[in-house]
Amino acid sequence: MKNILVACGNGAATSTMVAIKIREALEKKNIKANVNQCKLTEIPAKADDYDLVVTTGRYTQKINTPLISGMPLLTGIGEEEKLQEIIDSIKED
């Protein structure tokens, strides 16, 4: 099972919205994955335990885990394409 980490400024509001959208998109495709949330500042300590990190804010630190901006999941602009990118990213293995 894949593990996805969704991070935002405080690890609560916007990451919750994005995590819900990711979970729903994965369910529709019958893809099982754990989707957890954290603060942006927690990414360096947690990223290695995940297959993908999705952020709702700007994040420029280098990490070993693939990183995708989840901003379209908040704005709605390009949302379907971004969800497909997330799905494709975790299915590549």
Secondary structure, DSSP 8 states (H G I E B T S, - for coil): -EEEEEEESSSSHHHHHHHHHHHHHHHHTT--EEEEEEEGGGHHHHGGG-SEEEESS---S--SS-EEE-THHHH-TTHHHHHHHHHHHHH--
